[in-house]
Amino acid sequence: EENGLSIGSLGLKSDLSSSLSISVVTEIDFRLKLEFRHFLDSEIEIRRSVN
């Protein structure tokens, strides 16, 4: 009984953490892309002003 219960709650925790980590990774990926795009834009601006 005790063993089955702990395994069940463990499975629930891993499901929760995996869906949570997926959303966190998506958030980080989104922010990185935003930052990178902003960086590229500023690089292009710098090169335009230099030329």
C-alpha positions, -999 to +999 in steps of 0.1 A: +000+000+000+026+025+012+049+017-017+022+020-044+011+054-030+046+069-031+052+057-067+019+072-077+027+106-062+062+104-077+047+099-112+024+129-107+054+150-096+075+141-126+045+148-150+041+182-133+078+190-134+082+179-170+053+201-182+067+229-161+102+226-175+088+226-210+070+259-204+101+273-188+123+262-217+097+277-242+098+310-222+136+311-222+137+302-259+113+330-267+133+355-247+165+345-262+151+349-297+138+383-287+172+393-273+190+380-304+167+399-328+172+430-308+210+425-309+209+419-346+189+451-351+214+472-331+243+456-350+227+465-383+221+501-370+257+504-360+270+492-393+247+516-412+260+545-391+296+535-397+292+532-435 
